[in-house]
């Protein structure tokens, strides 16, 4: 029998899935960006950004709520999943209709309207898949969730390659995404198996779950607008080429968002159990989580900052040379992202959803105001600065909520090790210039890890915190 803790096992499964999917996707993503160019990529990114908040309305936080409720009481899984399915399909229909109507009223061209409709089709298919993934997550069967993600990546990549080989652009790519979602609908239901869903759900149960989901829904909508309003405002204030450059740089931050979700996701079922009657354990879990996240986020941020120009040119080509400077700004949002993800799970588990929705509402307002001030003058640079400032503002507000709810303390003891380790990493990467991008990355990673080992990391309180965390 395996002795690995559920958190370690599930985090490993999700991170491995991300590594596999990124390995599959990176070549396809690079080929797509190079094929589309800055202008067409801007149109593609704008369509996705325009639709993203409507997808949040369709989900309305119901998936997160369902995971929490099933984690607390497994006997209710069938009823919760049946209610979730009915509500998701209904809300998705309303959301897609509203999205298409708004797109028509704002006088988008016919190609953009058709693209938005294709994204709507993907949303309907995704809504049918969500209950299966919720059932697997609540069971802490992250290996099957990971299998589903890897399959989605492979199928999506194959369809994207087929579109590119046929010379397709924005609309065929969105149609391929809908095809991927259709395939994943069938796979998700097969992996989840029989979840014991009752055939009939009373209207009172639907209304009760919807009322309970209101703060979750507002949080999801605020979150979606917070992370995509910049691209919509760039399109309106500066045009699609600025969106394309920004979207290319933002792809790196998006990868960090996915990695943060993979690392933080396994904490949610566990925290949902601990906050009711085992709060000291939940506090210990939070106090032990932030140090390894800092240890991982720091080299990722610093390394990307130092190699930003080389990365964007090597991956996307000369047309995206200006994206390197944008990436240097955006990548410093990685550190707050990593901690915010775990902290958000803790606050949701502890029924502090309204407060968290208020945080993202404040962040959204700050982002909109920042973009209105900065984008007309500096374009994508202004959007990057506004995004970074809002990430750190959100971190400050979320940490305040965590401290008030869980009385978590954050000690700075031992953090001095990261400074010389990061400095050694930067020096080795500088010395490795001229040997190629891959050599610089490897030298930097080895220097950082070696520096921590030489500075006694394995015997430190930080390493003890990691061991406690993984033993959970």
Secondary structure, DSSP 8 states (H G I E B T S, - for coil): ---S-HHHHHHHHHHHHHHHHHHHHHHHHHHHHHHHHHHHHHHHHHHHHHHHHHHHHHHTTHHHHHHHHHHH-GGGHHHHHHHHHHHHHHHHHHHHHHHHHHHHHTT--HHHHHHHHHHHHHHHHHHHHHHHHHHHHHTT-HHHHHHHHHHHHHHHHHHHHHHHHTT--HHHHHHHHHHHHHHHHHHHHHHH------S---HHHHHHHHHHHHHHHHHHHHHHHHHHHHHHHHHHHT-HHHHHHHHHHHHHHHHHHHHHHHHHHHHHHHHHHHTTT-HHHHHHHHHHHHHHHHHHHHHHHHHHHHHHHHHHHHHH-GGGTTHHHHHHHHGGGHHHHHHHHHHHHHHHHTT-HHHHHHHHHHHHHHHHHHHHHHHHHHTHHHHHHHHHHHHHHHHHHHHHHHHHHH------TTTHHHHHHHHHHHHHHHHTTTS-HHHHHHHHHHHHHHHHHHTTGGGSHHHHHHHHHHH-
